[in-house]
Amino acid sequence: MKNMWNERLAAGDNRLYIHLIGIGGAGLSAIARVLLDMGIRVSGSDRQATPVTERLAACGARIFVGQEEGNLRNMASDELPDVVLISSAVTATNPERKAAEALGLPVVKRSAFLPALLASRRLIAVAGAHGKSTTTAMIVQILRHSGVDCGYIIGADVPELGNAAAGSAPEFVLEADEYDRMFLGLKPFIAVITNVEWDHPDCYPTPASFRRAFMEFTDAVDRDGLVVSCVDDSGAEQVRAYAPTRGPRWITYGLDEGADLRAVHVRALPNLGVEADLFWWHAPAGRLELSVPGVHNVRNALAALAVGTSGGVTIDQALAALRTYRGSARRFEWKGEARGVTVIDDYAHHPTEISATLAAARSRYPQQRIWAVFQPHTYSRTRRMLYRMGESFDYADRVIVTDIYAAREVDDGSVSAQELVAASTHPSICHIASLAAAATYLVAHVQPGDVVITLGAGDGYKVGEMLLAQLQEA
């Protein structure tokens, strides 16, 4: 009998049994949480136990530490899963994946799994090279604050929200990941495009190929639906120019005077946040107040406001909800203070993100010395964006670059962190290979009043944690 797991999942059949290889990662852990909320049986494996896998176990998932062939049958009933979901990091040589394929089990990635999971929902998909997690979280904050029990998947933990929930309302808000073309195949009713700036050169060899993927993404939006895009971003504007005239309605947002929803007079607040005056189609629409810093977060909030109000939430309700937003993990996250030194962590790993994060830090701490500790993420990105990365540290006073975080890649010797330092024109930048050595260096050189910001999508945040621990012990 043919395995119709996708039709059963679309129908909400909670008799399904789903196994996830790489269940502790940001993408699959969120899906696992939604499945558990739906009452579906879940098991999964990862290379090590983490707080994420422990939380999933507490919610009812069967967790295996280590990825071994026996995990697929290691259930009390010896039952095999109906489908095996894998992350992009799971290669063809993975023993668990090979065992699943040998048993004839469907082995799928998120791009094939999500359309079935969300088939019955009114999908709000948030795409873009930067700002997806924050924008998704802000939309969820607006809807839930306004009484809409939406489902959601966010690529970061958010206080009071976590990173995922099934929800009971038709609306489902999804951070739509472009890596490995994961967002293609979705059928959004509302799509958000925060920006279309070339990234993931291992997947998209040219800027044009990156743009084409976003064009394909918008092609799939319901013709009666809506696309919300940033008018300030040239890539997003190119995608909008491509859109067919008989396609979905478009709303633009940004700081440009041509935006449908526009922010003006952006100003920093003394409590770390930012505020701006709003205009809808050139008419005053209230004042935006955020507890998170930076012009980039103003743009994220504008996107969320456009989505929320298009779904029936009043602008006053949406603005009130955003005033309660306190940020997400690894997005300008305050880690602590010791001996007068403040430590902040941010996920920024693309040159534009690095520059925006450091600009927000300079706005918040205009008179203080700012240290940027950057861990480059992947060899392919560092190689293709070497000089742009080198130019992204202008708002920092001192810069430390650690060795490159390989992630899914293997070092082929084509680029190094030392080359990034050499490519930079920053007057005070150096390479310190290991995270531990970077923390030790900081302990010897930071002064009261300094701000240390760790940047990157790998494990570079550990530098800040080690720094705080060593300062507290001294």
Summary of the structure (lengths in Angstrom):
residues: 474
radius of gyration: 22.4
end to end distance: 66.7
largest distance: 69.1
contacts: 1684
relative contact order: 0.09
helix: 35%
strand: 24%
